[in-house]
Amino acid sequence: MRTTLYLIRHAATEANLAHPPRLQGRKNNPPLAKLGVHQAAATRDFLAIRSIDACYTSPLLRAMQTATIIAEPHGLHGVLQLRLQPAISMPRTIIAS
């Protein structure tokens, strides 16, 4: 059996879009910006035709929002959360098929 693993960084927040970009870390937990929602939707559309069995995300809001948007066409409404805090301030979403 073959497993494909997609590692996806969260979509953009206002802090990412600032000039210069601001680091967010774990203590600052902003939502996705409008552009970030569009980025997550584009990723969702790209992955919609692929078989996805599970979606794991860090507990940070921006990562959870990204994962929820991406997982929706696969019926993965209950996105599983890795309760491990992200290293080096990098919230991430892991999708396995």
N, C-alpha and C positions, 0 to 999 in steps of 0.2 A: 504494500500500500504506500502510495506517495503522499507526502504532506508538503503543502506550500505554505510558507509563512510570510505574511506581509507586515512590515514594520512601518507604521505611519506616525509621523509627528503631528501634533495637534495643529489645527488651522489657526489663522491669524487672530490676534487680539489687538486692541487699540495700542497696547504697549509695543507689540511687534511692528506696528505700522508707524510708530513715532519716528521722528528724525532728530537725533539718532535713536535707534530702537532701545527700549528700556528692558532690562532683565526683569523677569517676573518672579522666579523662584517659587518656593512652596508657600510662602506666607501671603503673597499677593495672589489672589485667585480670581482674576477677571473672566468674564464671559467672552465668547467669540464676538468679534466685530462683524458687521454686515458682510464685509469681504470674506471673513473667515467662514461664515455660514455658506457662502457661495463656493468657497474652496472645498469644504466638506461635502457639499452636494455634488461637485464635480468628481470628487473621489468616489462617492457613493455610486454615481452613474458609471464610472469606469469599472468598479468592482461588482456591479449588479448582475452581470452575466456570469460571474465566477461563483463556484460553489464555496460557501463559507459556513463552517460548522460552529465556530466559536469566536467571540470577540472579547478581548481583555483590555482593560484600560486602567490607568492610574486614577486615583480618586479626585484629582483636580478638575474643577469645573470645565475648563477649556478642553481637556482631554476627553472627559465624559460626554460633552456636547458633540465633539467631533465623532466619537465612537457611536453615539446614538443615531446620528444622521446616517453614517455609513452602514450600520447594521440593520436599519429599518427594512429594506427590501428583502432581507433574508429571514425576517420574522424573529430576529434576535432582540426583542424589546428589552429584555432583562440583561443588559450588558454586564458581564462579570467584571468585578474590579480586583485588580491586584492591589492588595493593601500595602505593598512595599512602596515606600516613598521613592520618588524618582531620584536617581543620582544626577549630580551636576545640573539640577534644575531642568530636566528634560522630560516633561510629561509625555507619555507615549501610549499608543494604541497598538495592540497586537491582534491580528486577525489570522485565524488558522482555517485551512480548508483541507 
